[in-house]
Amino acid sequence: MEEVRASSAWVASRASHVVVDSSGIEKVMETIEGSIPKVEWDFEGIHYFDGGPLTVQYLFVLDALNFCFWPDKDLSYDHLASGLKDALLNDESAFDADRLQKYTGPQLRELLKWPRPLPLEDERLRLLHEVGVELERSFGGKASNLVESSGKSAVKLVALVTRHFPGFRDHSIYKGHQIFLYKRAQIFAADLWGAFKGQGYGELHDIGAITIFADYIVPAVLRQLGVLKYSSALASTIEANSEIASGSEEEVELRACSVYAVEKMRELLSKKLGKQVLSVELDLWLWSCGIQCPSLQHHRTLSIYY
Ligand SMILES: Nc1nc2c(c(CN[C@H]3C=C[C@H](O)[C@@H]3O)cn2[C@@H]2O[C@H](COP(=O)(O)O)[C@@H](O)[C@H]2O)c(=O)[nH]1
């Protein structure tokens, strides 16, 4: 994703609230010998997988809704992944394109077995409807056809997803420039690759082109590792759990500097280890460290993108 890499680097070179600390990166490098800790996709055992097109439909619905869990302190990504899995096990037509277009709030809550309104519930419904309508209009109702149209290329898949589904167009304007982060579109490609172990629907010859997925966990982990440094004003805002506006300079810097820092780590590690390290692998390692550390404080932005 050249536009994600290039625009993130552009932000990192002008950022004032977040700094990528190269000595912090060096220190992390020193701790890694031989290879980065390998984390299996679905290490939590919460995802649906049947090896066929229904899994692709599941992953696309999952990543259409894969954002902003924190406003409900008891809700997490795990609830979404396992709730959608159970829904599919109960009724394998639950994610048919015509059904996706019609879900109401109470129906979505029932599907996820969640007792109260979900954060940004109206937006979640709108995005679910958008997925149903556009899958039906352009892909015969099936996310597997969308994947097949991308010719085993992660880059083409992300381009196709963002072209057809406006809800996946995760970009911002920073100091007058358009910045692309494409978190949910890229994570969909990575989820296919991980779930299908690089085979079948997961065969994506250019998976190395994908960057990390700029969410609210990875920046917090990078800060804890000493890779990111925050201005004292930003640090106080995060410590106070105060909201940071979507599209603000602070928010764009947090996300873009995370992408840039991990790209630097990937380049250095690939050299050090003498083999190509993937950002996808670095992401899963960093993210899994983050969710195992519940005390880690993350930034709070109301966003449909992550
Ligand atoms: N960078 C990055 N961000 C990720 C994921 C995943 C899940 N990926 C699955 C794929 C295979 C694995 O086995 C994983 O289960 C979710 N998130 C983001 O985290 C946040 C949720 O936090 P909390 O509120 O604490 O649950 C939210 O922004 C969500 O969008 C990832 O992999 N990388």
The ligand as an ORCA input file, in Angstrom:
! r2SCAN-3c Opt
* xyz 0 1
  N      -3.733     -3.542     14.666
  C      -4.686     -4.428     14.888
  N      -5.857     -4.054     15.417
  C      -6.803     -4.992     15.626
  C      -6.621     -6.326     15.310
  C      -7.808     -6.985     15.647
  C      -8.128     -8.433     15.569
  N      -7.462     -9.124     14.547
  C      -7.630    -10.535     14.584
  C      -7.081    -11.254     13.511
  C      -6.454    -12.417     13.930
  C      -6.183    -12.381     15.300
  O      -6.335    -13.605     15.939
  C      -7.011    -11.194     15.787
  O      -8.104    -11.587     16.547
  C      -8.670     -6.030     16.162
  N      -8.036     -4.837     16.146
  C      -8.469     -3.555     16.690
  O      -8.155     -3.541     18.084
  C      -9.091     -2.704     18.768
  C      -9.892     -3.549     19.709
  O      -9.419     -3.480     20.963
  P     -10.369     -3.886     22.216
  O     -11.341     -2.746     22.386
  O      -9.368     -4.007     23.360
  O     -11.022     -5.183     21.871
  C     -10.021     -2.144     17.684
  O      -9.516     -0.931     17.194
  C      -9.941     -3.237     16.637
  O     -10.347     -2.766     15.370
  C      -5.359     -6.730     14.757
  O      -5.086     -7.891     14.461
  N      -4.438     -5.736     14.579
*
